[in-house]
Amino acid sequence: MEIPIKKNEEYIVEIIDNGYEGEGIAKIDGFTIFINGAIKGEKCKILILKVTTSHAFAKIVEIIEKSPYRVESDCGTYKRCGGCSLRHIEYDETLNMKQRMVENLVRKTFSENNIKVLPTLGMGNPYNYRNKAQFPVGLDKENKPVMGVFAQRTHEIIPMRNCLIQNYYSEQIANFVFGFIKQKEISVYNEQTGKGLVRHIVIKVGVRTHEIMCILVINGKGFKEEKQLAEAVIKEFPEVKTVVKNINMKNTNVILGQENEVIYGDGFIYDVLGEYTFKISPMSFYQVNPVQAEALYYTALEKAELSKDDILFDLYCGIGTIGIFASKYVKKVYGIEIVEQAIEDAKENARINKIDNIEFFAGDVEKVFDKLMKEKQAFPDVVIVDPPRRGLDGNTIQTLLALEPKKVVYISCNPATLVRDMKLLEEKFEVKEIQPVDMFPFTSHVENVSILKLK
Ligand SMILES: C[S@@+](CC[C@H](N)C(=O)[O-])C[C@H]1O[C@@H](n2cnc3c(N)ncnc32)[C@H](O)[C@@H]1O
């Protein structure tokens, strides 16, 4: 196919859709162009920035016809930050977009399509919903220490002001810690050279308990002012229950290293979800939007129609939240999770909440699921899976196909892998509907729940 457009040329296009990252999509003679910040229904003058053999990227030069859903972004860092890519769109419309995005994936994957994608479950107040903030620390272009957010698609750190999705406390505490670091001239990490100490400031907030954890990710074993820093933080913010240093000396994009040392407090915090209390450690996964996590769990459990005779497996169970929510509706729950510390927390969570029909096991689902069933001679009636973005591995798909549980409750933070796995499980399981849940308002991400019923 001859490419009908040229780099650095301007064109006028109609935006026919929005893509998986919220970008506008236009076509010129069938050739696809992705345009950051453009909304379906708009007419724009665009400048072509990059052309590949199959598609091109462009930026808006002028919006000739505006979408009725376009709003002025209310965030000062929005234009450069890679966080919220939908902040220029009315919130209710972002929910419609997320529903359409899942519908598109379903339509592309299933030729005979009887799967209904329900309207996205949105938030009443989609602001300051995140309970975990991870602020990178480094050097700016003038070699001065900077803390903030990564600029879109780069590793340049830009300072942030009043982030509208983070909990109010997170930014205040991180600013305070960063102020201390600058004042004491503690070195900050330089990604290019691998030198310098402070890499990230991570804040976890128990939104219901008001308990806060402050984690300092450092490229070293410690620094002499660490006790003084912890004392200053807890004096200023008594809600901070623990200060932990996380040692990460690897040249990697992964934020946390494997080693944690408590500087102050117990090294963990508690939060409350639904009627349960959960212990949260530095390394364990905990849903970042607790309001929507409750909505997600209740929706999943309602749709799962569990029964008192059911044996339930909660795969990728984190600190045991879903399994604990489900425990009162079933006979027995088994949870599997790869992070040992999360399993320690899950066991403690079962104890705190006085739940005695649940057991947790540390290990890779791919290897442990089958083994555990055989060892325990326990075979699930219902399996809940909540994998990371990459979805299920081939082994687990085969195990589910061979096992034939009545239902698989698939919770997913990546609709592309959800739909891929639904297709792989189609031989034995049918899906009637998918429920998108807006776990990450104003970002392009969407969580989904779907119930796969044995045919
Ligand atoms: C999306 S989180 C879900 C956690 C939990 N269900 C919840 O709602 O909080 C995915 C979890 O899978 C775990 N995980 C990732 N790969 C795994 C694997 N191969 N086997 C077991 N667990 C894994 C992660 O550590 C993380 O806790």
The ligand as an SDF file (V2000), in Angstrom:
LIG
                    3D

 27 29  0  0  0  0  0  0  0  0999 V2000
   -4.1470   -7.4770   39.9640 C   0  0  0  0  0  0  0  0  0  0  0  0
   -3.3890   -8.0700   41.4100 S   0  0  0  0  0  0  0  0  0  0  0  0
   -4.7810   -8.7670   42.2300 C   0  0  0  0  0  0  0  0  0  0  0  0
   -4.6480   -8.9460   43.7100 C   0  0  0  0  0  0  0  0  0  0  0  0
   -5.9210   -9.2320   44.4830 C   0  0  0  0  0  0  0  0  0  0  0  0
   -6.7910  -10.1600   43.8190 N   0  0  0  0  0  0  0  0  0  0  0  0
   -6.6560   -7.9580   44.8490 C   0  0  0  0  0  0  0  0  0  0  0  0
   -7.7880   -7.7370   44.4080 O   0  0  0  0  0  0  0  0  0  0  0  0
   -6.0930   -7.1500   45.6030 O   0  0  0  0  0  0  0  0  0  0  0  0
   -2.4890   -9.4160   40.7920 C   0  0  0  0  0  0  0  0  0  0  0  0
   -1.6990  -10.1910   41.8300 C   0  0  0  0  0  0  0  0  0  0  0  0
   -1.0920  -11.3140   41.1700 O   0  0  0  0  0  0  0  0  0  0  0  0
    0.1820  -11.5420   41.7480 C   0  0  0  0  0  0  0  0  0  0  0  0
    0.9140  -12.3460   40.7460 N   0  0  0  0  0  0  0  0  0  0  0  0
    1.5600  -11.9330   39.6450 C   0  0  0  0  0  0  0  0  0  0  0  0
    2.0340  -12.9710   38.9480 N   0  0  0  0  0  0  0  0  0  0  0  0
    1.6800  -14.0940   39.6250 C   0  0  0  0  0  0  0  0  0  0  0  0
    1.8700  -15.4760   39.3990 C   0  0  0  0  0  0  0  0  0  0  0  0
    2.5180  -15.9260   38.3410 N   0  0  0  0  0  0  0  0  0  0  0  0
    1.3600  -16.3520   40.2910 N   0  0  0  0  0  0  0  0  0  0  0  0
    0.6950  -15.8970   41.3910 C   0  0  0  0  0  0  0  0  0  0  0  0
    0.4770  -14.5980   41.6380 N   0  0  0  0  0  0  0  0  0  0  0  0
    0.9600  -13.6980   40.7770 C   0  0  0  0  0  0  0  0  0  0  0  0
    0.7030  -10.1540   42.0370 C   0  0  0  0  0  0  0  0  0  0  0  0
    1.7090  -10.1830   43.0130 O   0  0  0  0  0  0  0  0  0  0  0  0
   -0.5730   -9.4400   42.5040 C   0  0  0  0  0  0  0  0  0  0  0  0
   -0.7290   -9.5500   43.8920 O   0  0  0  0  0  0  0  0  0  0  0  0
  1  2  1  0
  2  3  1  0
  2 10  1  0
  3  4  1  0
  4  5  1  0
  5  6  1  0
  5  7  1  0
  7  8  2  0
  7  9  1  0
 10 11  1  0
 11 12  1  0
 11 26  1  0
 12 13  1  0
 13 14  1  0
 13 24  1  0
 14 15  1  0
 14 23  1  0
 15 16  2  0
 16 17  1  0
 17 18  1  0
 17 23  2  0
 18 19  1  0
 18 20  2  0
 20 21  1  0
 21 22  2  0
 22 23  1  0
 24 25  1  0
 24 26  1  0
 26 27  1  0
M  CHG  2   2   1   9  -1
M  END
$$$$
